[in-house]
Amino acid sequence: MSEKTVAHACNCSICAATGFVGAIIPLSRFRLLQGKDALTDYRFNTGVARHLFCRTCGVKSFYRPRSNPDGVSINIACIELPDGFQVEVEAFDGQNWEAHAADLAALSQESD
């Protein structure tokens, strides 16, 4: 049986510039195993979203989104997916974030 998740290709200025394709998961399901000291935090606009970049290479591997403060958005382009794991990439209109944020709200909720 394969697992499947949805990731979003956002067209906002920061995601488009960094090539970020994010899959939002509940914060309770995220564990950073190593490299925390190599991360730097960047916040823009409202200062709510926490974009975390590697100090060494500049890659943005994950961030705490403004739309889902109880979640983490993981850049699927930065991780090795397990065998059988499938990702469906959908477009997200982050340039008009306020009009579409509700579409992402449930993504960081624990599933039963």
C-alpha positions as CSV (number, residue, x, y, z in Angstrom):
1,M,0.0,0.0,0.0
2,S,1.4,3.4,-0.9
3,E,1.1,6.6,1.1
4,K,0.1,9.8,-0.6
5,T,0.3,13.4,0.4
6,V,-0.4,16.8,-1.3
7,A,2.2,19.4,-1.6
8,H,1.8,23.0,-2.9
9,A,3.8,24.9,-5.4
10,C,3.2,28.5,-4.2
11,N,3.6,31.5,-6.4
12,C,4.4,34.0,-3.7
13,S,7.7,35.9,-4.0
14,I,9.7,33.9,-1.5
15,C,8.5,30.4,-2.6
16,A,8.8,31.1,-6.3
17,A,12.4,32.5,-5.8
18,T,13.5,29.5,-3.7
19,G,11.7,26.7,-5.6
20,F,9.9,25.7,-2.4
21,V,7.2,22.9,-2.9
22,G,5.7,22.4,0.5
23,A,3.7,19.7,2.2
24,I,2.1,20.9,5.4
25,I,2.1,18.5,8.3
26,P,1.1,18.8,12.0
27,L,3.9,20.2,14.1
28,S,3.5,17.2,16.4
29,R,4.6,14.9,13.6
30,F,7.8,16.9,12.8
31,R,11.2,16.2,14.4
32,L,14.4,17.8,13.4
33,L,17.0,15.2,14.0
34,Q,20.1,17.2,13.3
35,G,21.4,20.6,12.0
36,K,19.3,23.0,14.1
37,D,22.4,25.1,14.8
38,A,22.9,25.5,11.1
39,L,19.5,27.2,10.5
40,T,18.8,30.8,10.3
41,D,15.3,32.3,10.7
42,Y,13.9,34.9,8.3
43,R,10.5,36.6,8.7
44,F,9.0,39.2,6.3
45,N,5.8,41.1,5.9
46,T,3.7,40.3,9.0
47,G,6.6,38.5,10.7
48,V,4.4,35.5,11.6
49,A,5.7,32.9,9.2
50,R,9.2,31.5,10.2
51,H,11.2,30.7,7.1
52,L,14.2,28.6,8.1
53,F,17.3,28.5,5.9
54,C,20.6,26.6,6.1
55,R,23.4,29.0,7.0
56,T,25.8,26.9,4.9
57,C,24.0,26.3,1.6
58,G,21.0,28.7,1.7
59,V,18.4,26.0,1.1
60,K,14.9,26.5,2.7
61,S,14.0,23.0,3.8
62,F,11.0,23.9,5.9
63,Y,9.1,26.7,7.6
64,R,6.3,27.5,10.0
65,P,3.5,28.9,7.8
66,R,1.3,31.8,8.7
67,S,-1.6,29.8,7.5
68,N,-0.8,26.9,9.8
69,P,1.0,28.1,12.9
70,D,0.4,24.6,14.4
71,G,2.1,23.0,11.4
72,V,5.3,22.8,9.4
73,S,5.7,23.0,5.7
74,I,8.4,20.7,4.4
75,N,10.1,21.3,1.1
76,I,9.6,18.0,-0.6
77,A,12.4,18.9,-3.0
78,C,14.9,18.6,-0.1
79,I,14.0,15.2,1.3
80,E,14.3,11.6,0.2
81,L,10.8,10.1,0.1
82,P,10.4,6.5,1.3
83,D,9.6,3.8,-1.3
84,G,5.9,3.8,-2.2
85,F,5.4,7.4,-0.9
86,Q,3.6,9.5,-3.5
87,V,3.3,13.3,-3.7
88,E,0.6,15.1,-5.7
89,V,1.7,18.7,-6.3
90,E,-1.0,21.4,-6.6
91,A,-0.7,25.0,-7.5
92,F,-1.3,27.5,-4.7
93,D,-2.0,31.2,-5.2
94,G,0.2,32.7,-2.5
95,Q,0.3,36.0,-4.3
96,N,-3.3,36.4,-3.1
97,W,-2.7,34.6,0.2
98,E,-5.5,36.2,2.2
99,A,-8.1,34.9,-0.3
100,H,-6.8,31.3,-0.2
101,A,-5.4,30.7,3.2
102,A,-8.5,28.9,4.4
103,D,-7.8,26.2,1.7
104,L,-4.7,25.2,3.8
105,A,-6.2,25.4,7.3
106,A,-6.9,21.7,7.8
107,L,-3.6,20.5,6.5
108,S,-1.9,20.8,9.9
109,Q,-4.6,19.0,11.8
110,E,-4.0,15.5,13.1
111,S,-5.9,12.8,11.2
112,D,-7.8,10.1,13.0
